[in-house]
Amino acid sequence: MSQNSDNTISSIGRPGLIRKIAGYSTFRSEEVVYGIGDDAAVLAASETRYGLLSSETFVEGVEFDLSFMPFHQVGAKVVSAAVSDIYAMNGHPRSILVNLALPNRITLDMVDELYKGIGMACADYECQLSGGDLTGSHNALIITVSVYGDIEKDKIVYNSGASVDDAVCVTGDIGSALAGLKILLREKRHWEESEDPVMQPDLTDWEYVVKRQLVPVARKDLVTLFHDKGIRPSAMIDVSQGLLSDLQRLARNSNKGAYIYQAALPIDLETRKVADEMQEDVDKYALYGGEDFELLFTLPEKEVGKLTELSRDFTVIGKITGKNGQIEMQTAEGDTVVFGEATD
């Protein structure tokens, strides 16, 4: 029987699937302030604080490859991915649960290394490993991390609060995690073709991008700065699916659009070298590459100068517009590329 091409997940994409799933959330609890649609669910915790709840699932062969990723780095990465959702709400992670589905080939030593990485990351982010679940798996190692955090009610930031003319900002650089993955996959192919089981690739020239892929760091530092200096973004989201996808989500949830500048995209020199070597467009790394776990946020123009005095680790890449759901980018040549269609 042929499959209806209009009835596949790829036909609606990840955002469409999330919207469809949200339609089944028919029961409403007074304890849930905000459910599906942001980086974390928002719960009523006390008169002054909200609780934040999120989860991430990593599947071997999809999100990670054990042929080039040590177990302790897998452990650290899944924690970073989970707590990044809490930071994207301007919150603080407090506790995590880790669920494992283990195939028989995974040894006790491997699990030990995995939890060493989880423990180190929990210490870095000041959140406690508080339990989880263990079960079996026929083939792939599957890891799910659920994280609980909290935030003062007057400091929470949703991904839906952007206003027209707010500056669009992003921390660090983008596209480097994808660049690192491309280098690792290339070296894996070389290893497989060499038939030398002990071959060790020389990754010296690509140390930065490889590290960005294997051990990304969630941006606790910037959220701490926001709190210490009284800065509150109007909207925020972490860059996990790629800059363009996450900006589209932020703009759509804010009922706004965005205009960004290609020349302003913060791309590391090493990422550019990878793209050159692969003969690929580095801007596609920046726009479509995921897993950078940087923070994409909007700020009223008057707040940009204040943040600039405190940190140089962010870049203004554009501004929010009133063109609902439409992302426009001015190219280096001065042309305008449109992503998505305006709805008004």
C-alpha positions in Angstrom: 0.0 0.0 0.0 1.4 3.4 -1.0 1.9 6.0 1.7 0.1 9.3 1.4 2.8 11.9 1.0 0.5 14.4 2.7 0.2 12.2 5.8 3.9 11.9 6.7 5.8 13.6 9.5 8.1 15.2 7.0 5.2 16.8 5.3 4.4 18.9 8.4 7.9 19.0 9.9 8.9 19.2 13.6 7.0 22.4 14.4 3.8 21.0 12.8 4.1 17.8 14.7 4.5 19.6 18.0 1.3 21.7 17.2 -0.6 18.5 16.3 0.5 16.8 19.6 -0.5 19.9 21.5 -4.1 19.4 20.3 -4.4 16.3 22.5 -3.6 18.3 25.6 -7.3 18.7 26.5 -7.2 18.5 30.3 -6.1 21.7 32.0 -4.5 21.8 35.4 -4.4 24.9 37.5 -0.8 24.0 38.5 0.4 24.3 34.8 0.9 27.9 33.9 2.2 27.3 30.4 2.4 23.9 28.7 3.5 22.9 25.2 5.1 25.6 23.1 8.1 26.9 24.9 11.5 25.4 25.9 10.1 24.2 29.2 6.7 23.8 30.8 5.9 26.4 33.5 4.5 25.2 36.8 3.1 27.1 39.8 5.7 26.5 42.5 5.0 29.2 45.0 3.6 32.8 45.3 6.9 34.2 44.0 8.4 31.4 41.8 7.6 29.2 38.8 8.9 25.7 38.4 10.3 24.8 35.0 10.2 21.3 33.5 11.8 20.0 30.3 13.4 16.8 28.8 15.7 15.7 26.1 16.1 12.3 24.4 19.3 11.1 22.8 19.3 8.0 20.6 22.5 6.2 19.6 23.1 6.5 15.9 20.9 9.6 15.7 22.1 12.1 18.3 25.4 10.5 19.1 27.9 8.0 17.6 29.9 5.9 20.1 32.6 5.2 17.5 34.0 8.7 18.1 32.2 10.0 21.2 33.4 8.7 24.6 30.7 7.8 27.1 31.7 10.6 29.5 31.2 13.1 26.7 27.8 11.6 25.9 26.8 12.0 29.5 27.9 15.6 29.7 26.3 16.5 26.4 22.8 15.2 27.3 22.8 17.2 30.5 24.0 20.4 28.7 21.2 19.9 26.2 18.5 19.5 28.9 19.6 22.4 31.1 19.9 24.7 28.1 16.1 24.6 27.9 15.9 26.0 31.5 18.4 28.7 30.7 16.4 29.7 27.7 13.5 30.5 30.1 16.0 32.6 32.1 15.8 30.0 34.9 18.1 27.9 37.0 18.3 24.1 36.8 17.9 22.3 40.1 17.4 18.6 39.6 17.7 16.0 36.8 16.3 12.5 36.2 18.1 10.2 33.8 16.3 7.3 32.0 18.4 4.7 30.2 17.4 2.0 27.8 20.5 -0.3 27.7 21.3 -2.9 25.1 23.2 -6.0 26.3 26.5 -4.9 24.8 26.8 -1.9 27.1 29.1 -2.9 30.0 29.2 -1.7 33.6 32.4 0.2 32.9 30.6 2.0 30.0 27.7 3.0 32.3 30.2 4.2 34.9 31.9 6.4 32.3 28.5 7.7 31.2 27.6 8.8 34.7 31.0 10.3 35.3 30.1 12.8 32.5 26.6 13.3 33.9 28.0 14.0 37.3 30.6 16.5 36.1 28.0 18.4 34.1 25.6 18.4 37.0 28.3 19.9 39.2 29.1 22.6 36.5 25.4 23.6 36.3 24.7 23.2 40.0 21.9 20.8 39.6 21.5 17.4 41.4 21.2 14.0 39.8 18.1 12.8 41.6 17.0 9.5 40.0 15.6 8.0 36.9 14.7 4.7 35.3 16.6 1.7 33.8 15.3 -0.6 31.1 16.5 -2.8 28.3 16.9 -2.0 24.6 17.3 -4.4 21.7 19.8 -2.3 19.7 20.5 1.3 20.5 21.4 3.0 23.7 18.7 5.6 24.5 19.1 8.3 27.1 16.4 10.7 28.3 17.2 13.5 30.7 14.4 15.3 32.5 15.3 18.6 34.2 13.5 20.6 36.8 14.4 24.3 37.4 12.9 27.4 38.8 12.7 31.2 38.2 11.3 34.2 40.0 7.9 35.1 38.4 9.0 38.6 37.4 12.1 37.3 35.7 10.8 34.5 33.5 11.3 34.9 29.7 9.1 33.1 27.2 9.9 32.7 23.5 6.8 34.7 22.6 7.5 38.2 24.0 9.3 39.9 21.1 8.2 43.4 20.0 8.7 45.2 16.8 12.1 46.9 16.6 13.6 44.7 19.3 17.2 43.7 18.5 17.7 40.1 17.6 20.8 38.8 19.4 22.7 35.5 19.6 25.5 34.5 22.0 28.8 33.0 21.0 29.1 31.7 17.5 26.8 29.4 15.4 27.4 26.6 13.0 30.5 25.3 14.7 28.8 22.1 16.1 27.8 21.1 12.6 31.3 21.8 11.4 32.7 19.6 14.2 30.3 16.8 13.2 31.3 16.9 9.6 35.0 16.6 10.6 34.2 13.6 12.9 32.2 11.9 10.2 34.9 12.4 7.6 37.6 11.0 10.0 35.3 8.0 10.7 35.0 7.3 7.0 38.8 7.4 6.7 39.1 5.0 9.7 36.7 2.6 8.2 38.5 2.7 4.8 41.9 2.2 6.4 41.1 -1.1 8.0 43.4 -0.1 10.8 41.6 -0.6 14.1 44.0 1.5 16.1 44.2 4.4 13.7 44.0 7.8 15.6 42.9 10.8 13.5 44.8 14.1 14.0 42.2 16.6 15.0 44.6 19.3 16.1 43.5 21.7 13.4 39.9 21.2 14.3 40.0 21.2 18.0 37.5 24.0 18.6 34.7 22.8 16.3 35.1 19.2 17.4 34.8 20.2 21.0 31.7 22.2 20.1 30.1 19.1 18.8 31.2 16.7 21.5 31.0 18.8 24.7 28.8 21.8 24.1 28.3 24.2 27.1 24.9 25.6 28.0 25.0 29.4 28.6 24.7 29.5 32.4 27.1 32.5 32.3 24.9 34.8 30.4 21.8 34.0 32.4 23.7 34.7 35.6 24.8 38.0 34.1 21.1 38.8 33.2 20.1 38.2 36.8 23.1 40.0 38.4 22.6 43.1 36.2 18.9 43.3 36.0 18.6 42.6 32.3 15.5 40.8 31.0 15.3 39.8 27.3 11.8 40.2 25.8 12.0 36.7 24.3 14.5 33.9 24.3 15.2 30.4 22.9 18.2 28.2 22.8 19.8 27.3 19.4 19.2 23.6 19.3 17.5 23.1 15.9 19.4 25.7 14.0 19.3 29.5 14.0 16.7 29.8 11.2 14.4 27.2 12.7 14.6 28.6 16.2 14.2 32.2 15.0 11.2 31.2 13.0 9.7 29.6 16.2 10.4 32.7 18.3 9.0 35.0 15.7 5.9 32.9 15.1 5.1 32.5 18.8 5.5 36.3 19.2 3.2 36.9 16.2 6.1 38.9 14.6 8.8 38.5 11.9 12.5 39.2 11.8 15.0 40.9 9.5 18.6 39.7 9.9 21.9 40.4 8.2 24.0 37.7 6.6 27.2 39.7 7.3 26.4 39.8 11.0 26.1 36.1 11.5 28.8 35.2 14.1 30.8 32.4 12.5 34.1 31.2 13.9 37.1 31.2 11.6 37.6 27.4 12.2 34.0 26.8 11.0 34.7 28.8 7.9 37.8 26.7 7.2 35.8 23.5 7.5 33.2 24.8 5.1 35.9 25.8 2.6 37.5 22.3 2.9 34.2 20.6 2.4 33.4 23.1 -0.5 30.1 24.0 1.2 28.3 27.3 2.1 29.3 28.3 5.6 26.1 30.4 6.0 24.1 27.2 5.7 26.1 25.9 8.7 25.1 29.0 10.6 21.4 29.0 9.5 20.6 25.3 9.6 23.2 23.6 11.9 21.8 22.6 15.3 23.2 21.7 18.7 25.1 25.0 19.2 23.1 25.5 22.4 23.7 29.2 22.3 21.0 31.6 23.3 18.9 33.5 20.7 17.2 36.4 22.4 15.5 39.8 21.7 16.2 43.0 23.6 14.6 46.5 23.5 17.1 48.7 21.7 17.8 50.7 24.9 19.0 47.5 26.7 21.5 46.6 24.0 24.0 49.3 24.9 23.8 48.2 28.6 24.5 44.6 27.8 27.3 45.6 25.4 29.1 47.3 28.3 28.9 44.1 30.3 29.6 41.4 27.7 31.2 41.1 24.3 30.0 37.5 23.9 26.9 38.2 21.9 26.1 39.7 18.5 23.2 41.7 17.2 22.2 40.0 14.0 19.0 41.9 13.1 15.7 43.2 14.4 12.1 42.1 14.9 9.5 43.2 12.3 5.7 43.2 12.2 5.6 40.6 9.3 4.1 37.7 11.1 6.0 34.4 10.6 8.4 35.9 8.0 12.1 35.9 8.3 14.1 38.1 5.9 17.8 38.2 5.5 19.9 40.8 3.8 22.7 39.1 1.9 26.3 40.4 1.7 25.4 41.7 -1.8 22.5 43.7 -0.5 19.7 41.5 -1.8 16.9 40.2 0.5 16.1 36.5 0.9 12.8 35.6 2.4 12.2 32.5 4.6 8.6 31.7 5.2 5.5 33.6 4.2 3.9 36.5 6.0 0.4 35.9 7.3 -0.7 39.5 7.5 
